[in-house]
């Protein structure tokens, strides 16, 4: 009785919630594998858009009358336009962005738009930059821009054709606006026309709108997931409860690479609710009727670990090793002229060594995934960021074909890179658990926060060693730059495209391709192995390279008596987009105007993921630490699709980057991670968030990334402001390691 | 034992030392309050016990017997409506996972201080983490809700 009431309350709360509503009714009703299976490779519209199935969607079992126009657009009899996002939305707003593209070309009304996630199917839903279905590298908008517009335009043409047939008028007499189709006399909604329209011929090359006719692109419409999230609706994997579902929590080796040799499960099994303890590669899983029972069961579990092959180094040893390596020549990444000679003959030489710590992503929703395996078919529920990789990994473990693994992508409570894993680490874990249990009932794997903080897949620790020689007039004579750290791409499926001649581009991006004019420039790399697996972390290599480049350029300007903005501009003559954001940020920040006593400005500009971002930070010193009051940001990410979402992503990137440079580091002692939770792995808190102003450069260039590019300039902008206050050039992060004193 | 949740009395089967969060999420199926840290460090699990925000992830159910528990699903009234409307107006949520807890904290703040200062907002909200760093919009939305409630 009470449970019914609660269920009723949840339903009432989410009554207006597109996500929850459609999730409840559509989870199983559309089988998009059918779509591609029916058409083979599919009739191709343009380069990107596979055609709809020739089978009328309305006839498909369980499709409840929905009209499937193509793999991206479905229109329901209730007049909703469902846009299937091939990309995960983990907060970055991609699902809304892709729906915007469809709404634009379809001339839909925003109130009828619904965002859902596409199933796993690389043939139909691959990321054109990855080759697999996946989200990352701030590529979602860039690689979907034409595809989703064409999907909307094709659906619109089919709606018009259906109306023309029904009303016996020429299609050219029909107009569509805000979800209404009319010839001036007759009028119909999309929902009314959808069933007939979906049977119309699929146009091979639907006309796309001219930019001057855009009604959605370039304007800000609210996120389609906002209402459900505000209503606390169950949209996350963590919230899914399936009949018969159990929960698994895993005991993993305290040292990376340790293996369980002996397991005493007696005490764990004595915990009420614990049903099974199973050993899987890399750990021992406790399976229970509830999450708390699984956690308690794991606490009670006794495992002996074999550390023979485990990583036993701590970060202190690792840093010392990297520092020693940085004194030796590495793999050449770039060599212009003779840097050593130029530096030897220079008037002034700056030598700088930087140390960047391991960082955990720590998304608010701890990692999780649900897997059910019955009658040779598996289903995964997960905030899946590499759907077809997760599918392939699970299928290999379960011994079935990839197409027999359905991936039901859920809204993810953050990721920052952690849910896109080349080896699908936590999906592999749940597949191993279900396989070991031999159950046909679903099991949810839950990572605790401690598992997340201690679990590896970190932004790798990096050391940079740089020597810069300056000429008598303060110009750069030569620049020698060595980078030491783990390669993120080594050993992954992305190695082929990311590693060339032994150089992982993500280790050096932002240095070797600097826009600044540097004569006699040498960049070298030492790629190292370490037991803690590395992973991309919001803005990847730019997390450290932008810091090194932008603090050094700043230091050179200051030491040679030049204005940091003017000095940069003087070296960016061939890079107008860098220069434009730098000028705009400086202007909006009042660069050069007086500040209150004790406040200093710092600036940085950096390109990442083909977007250009400049930031000016205003900083004070409070109790020996940096307090950032304000950040003024200018961004050029090509044609802005949803300006407010661009602003939101940059605000978020600034907060994410600021928390890291102020506080965050993962350290290890004798191979064991020292941090456990948000108490010792500190991130940005509410009272530390600066005022952020974001200015978007108008552009008609193709849209580029925005999820990540707000992060890289933040650290150096703040560091440069600190140097202005204290004279300290901070070269080991986070800032919390240093006592700052205003000079 | 018996709990009062969102205005209803209910008998739960869990042991008395079980954290309230897991009873509410796993046993009652109310998933609005989130699991974020399990150590009262992030605020994602915020509920009220007699109108006071608590961290349900470290609150054994035996300690709240006899108190009125409110979860995000049961949060209602004028202030809650104003806060939710302000959240939507400013498109606050990104990933959204922390937002039920943020909204619980914001409503509690406005309940005690209808016109909060920036310092009041800092104090009320600093225990609630948001990794998407929507903090600026949360502040704006709280001020908007406060304005709405004045009128």
Interface residues (C-beta under 8 A of the other chain):
Chain A: X2 X3 X5 X6 X7 X9 X10 X13 X90 X91 X92 X93 X222 X223 X225 X226 X227 X228 X229 X230 X231 X232 X233 X234 X235 X236 X238 X239 X241 X247 X272 X290 X291 X292 X295 X362 X363 X364 X365 X366 X411 X412 X413 X414 X415 X416 X446 X448 X449 X450 X644 X645 X648 X649 X651 X652 X653 X654 X655 X656 X658 X659 X677 X678 X679 X683 X684 X685 X686 X687 X689 X691 X692
Chain B: X6 X8 X10 X14 X15 X18 X19 X22 X25 X26 X27 X28 X29 X30 X31 X32 X33 X34 X35 X36 X37 X38 X39 X41 X42 X44 X72 X73 X74 X84 X87 X88 X91 X92 X93 X94 X95 X96 X97 X98 X99 X100 X103 X121 X122 X125 X126 X128 X129 X130 X131 X132 X133 X134 X135 X136 X137 X138 X139
